[in-house]
Amino acid sequence: MKETTGNPLHIKSLNHISLLCRSVEESMSFYQNVLGFLPIRRPGSFDFDGAWLFGHGIGIHLLQSPEPEKLLKKTEINPKDNHISFQCENMEAVEKKLKEMEIENVRAVVEEGGIQVDQLFFHDPDGFMIEICNCDSLPVVPLAGEMARSCSRLNIHQLVQPTPQILP
């Protein structure tokens, strides 16, 4: 693949995520009652069952699986698995609410340069991972003068040598 820089596709923002469901009704209830999404109109020309929800600046499209019994349902909460993350205002309130709702979750903490980020991970009814965090306390620092690849042991020099923070 030819490398490019900048914004070659002129992307503006995340529009929606689409999730295959065992039960659209059960998933709608979860995304409405747990995460605060609201149902919105979906094109009537679709010839398959589903629902659209909107909240927090993004859409969630729920699609009824034609073979729900064949959907793999993950039960282990693994913070390193595929997930969508939502920023929250108060981690203690989130943790308390999840406990009240009897939603099993796993807590994780990331610490970087004296800044602590708290994370809570849990599943939706189909086993898709949700993260709630206070990640906005962690600054976004571009890697200057070098193409970002990954935070791996191969890039350990980036962790040893401080990268200057670029301010707007």
C-alpha positions as CSV (number, residue, x, y, z in Angstrom):
1,M,0.0,0.0,0.0
2,K,1.3,3.4,-0.9
3,E,1.9,5.5,2.2
4,T,0.2,8.9,2.4
5,T,0.1,11.6,5.0
6,G,-2.5,14.0,6.3
7,N,-6.2,13.1,5.7
8,P,-6.2,11.5,2.2
9,L,-9.9,10.5,2.5
10,H,-11.0,13.8,4.0
11,I,-12.6,12.1,7.0
12,K,-14.5,14.4,9.3
13,S,-15.7,12.1,12.2
14,L,-17.0,8.7,13.2
15,N,-20.5,8.3,12.0
16,H,-21.7,5.0,13.3
17,I,-20.8,1.5,14.3
18,S,-22.8,-1.5,13.1
19,L,-23.3,-4.5,15.3
20,L,-24.9,-7.9,14.5
21,C,-27.3,-8.9,17.2
22,R,-29.1,-12.1,18.4
23,S,-32.0,-9.9,19.4
24,V,-32.4,-6.3,18.1
25,E,-35.0,-5.6,20.9
26,E,-32.6,-6.8,23.7
27,S,-29.7,-4.8,22.2
28,M,-31.9,-1.7,21.8
29,S,-32.9,-1.9,25.5
30,F,-29.2,-2.2,26.5
31,Y,-28.0,0.7,24.4
32,Q,-30.9,2.9,25.5
33,N,-31.1,2.0,29.2
34,V,-27.4,1.5,29.9
35,L,-25.6,3.9,27.5
36,G,-28.3,6.5,26.9
37,F,-28.7,6.2,23.1
38,L,-32.0,7.2,21.5
39,P,-33.8,5.3,18.7
40,I,-33.9,7.2,15.4
41,R,-35.6,6.7,12.1
42,R,-34.1,4.0,9.9
43,P,-34.6,3.9,6.1
44,G,-37.8,1.9,5.4
45,S,-36.3,0.5,2.2
46,F,-34.1,-1.9,4.1
47,D,-35.2,-5.4,3.6
48,F,-33.7,-6.7,6.9
49,D,-34.5,-6.2,10.6
50,G,-32.6,-3.7,12.6
51,A,-32.6,-0.5,14.5
52,W,-30.7,2.8,14.5
53,L,-29.8,4.6,17.7
54,F,-28.0,7.9,18.2
55,G,-26.2,9.5,21.1
56,H,-23.0,11.1,22.2
57,G,-22.3,12.3,18.7
58,I,-22.3,8.8,17.0
59,G,-24.8,6.3,15.7
60,I,-25.2,2.6,16.5
61,H,-26.8,0.5,13.9
62,L,-28.1,-2.8,15.2
63,L,-28.6,-5.5,12.6
64,Q,-30.6,-8.7,13.3
65,S,-28.5,-11.7,12.6
66,P,-30.1,-14.1,10.1
67,E,-28.6,-16.9,12.2
68,P,-28.4,-15.7,15.8
69,E,-27.6,-19.1,17.1
70,K,-24.3,-19.1,15.1
71,L,-23.1,-15.8,16.6
72,L,-20.1,-16.3,18.9
73,K,-20.8,-14.8,22.3
74,K,-17.7,-13.8,24.3
75,T,-18.1,-14.2,28.0
76,E,-14.6,-13.4,29.3
77,I,-14.1,-9.6,29.7
78,N,-10.8,-9.0,28.1
79,P,-9.7,-5.3,27.9
80,K,-7.4,-6.1,25.0
81,D,-10.3,-7.4,22.8
82,N,-12.2,-5.3,20.2
83,H,-14.2,-2.6,21.8
84,I,-15.7,0.8,21.6
85,S,-14.8,3.3,24.3
86,F,-16.9,6.1,25.7
87,Q,-15.6,9.0,27.7
88,C,-17.5,9.7,31.0
89,E,-17.7,12.6,33.5
90,N,-17.6,10.5,36.7
91,M,-16.0,7.0,36.9
92,E,-17.3,6.4,40.4
93,A,-20.9,7.1,39.3
94,V,-20.5,4.7,36.3
95,E,-19.1,2.0,38.5
96,K,-21.9,2.4,41.0
97,K,-24.5,2.3,38.3
98,L,-23.1,-0.8,36.7
99,K,-23.2,-2.5,40.1
100,E,-26.8,-1.4,40.6
101,M,-27.7,-2.8,37.2
102,E,-25.8,-6.0,38.0
103,I,-23.6,-5.7,34.9
104,E,-20.4,-7.6,35.3
105,N,-17.3,-5.5,34.5
106,V,-13.6,-5.4,34.8
107,R,-11.7,-2.3,36.1
108,A,-8.3,-1.4,34.7
109,V,-5.9,1.5,35.3
110,V,-3.4,3.0,32.9
111,E,-0.7,5.3,34.3
112,E,1.5,7.5,32.1
113,G,3.7,10.3,33.3
114,G,1.9,10.6,36.6
115,I,-1.5,10.7,34.9
116,Q,-4.0,8.0,35.9
117,V,-6.7,6.8,33.5
118,D,-9.5,4.6,34.9
119,Q,-11.3,2.2,32.6
120,L,-14.3,-0.1,33.1
121,F,-15.0,-2.9,30.5
122,F,-18.2,-4.8,30.1
123,H,-20.2,-6.6,27.4
124,D,-23.4,-5.8,25.6
125,P,-26.0,-8.6,25.3
126,D,-24.2,-10.1,22.3
127,G,-20.7,-10.0,23.9
128,F,-19.4,-6.9,22.2
129,M,-17.0,-5.1,24.5
130,I,-17.8,-1.6,25.8
131,E,-15.3,0.6,27.7
132,I,-16.1,3.6,29.8
133,C,-13.1,5.7,30.7
134,N,-11.8,9.1,31.8
135,C,-9.2,9.0,29.0
136,D,-9.4,12.8,28.3
137,S,-7.0,13.3,31.2
138,L,-4.3,11.6,29.0
139,P,-2.8,14.1,26.6
140,V,-2.7,13.3,22.9
141,V,0.9,13.9,21.9
142,P,1.7,13.5,18.2
143,L,5.0,11.6,17.3
144,A,7.0,14.4,15.8
145,G,9.2,13.7,12.7
146,E,8.5,10.0,12.6
147,M,5.6,8.0,11.2
148,A,3.6,6.5,14.0
149,R,3.6,2.7,13.8
150,S,2.8,1.2,17.2
151,C,3.7,1.2,20.8
152,S,5.8,-1.9,20.7
153,R,9.1,-3.0,21.9
154,L,10.4,-2.2,18.4
155,N,9.7,1.5,19.1
156,I,11.2,1.5,22.7
157,H,13.4,4.4,21.7
158,Q,10.3,6.6,21.6
159,L,9.6,5.7,25.3
160,V,13.2,6.4,26.4
161,Q,13.7,9.7,24.5
162,P,11.0,12.2,25.4
163,T,9.0,13.3,22.4
164,P,8.3,17.1,22.4
165,Q,4.6,17.9,22.7
166,I,3.3,19.9,19.8
167,L,0.8,22.5,20.9
168,P,-1.6,24.2,18.5
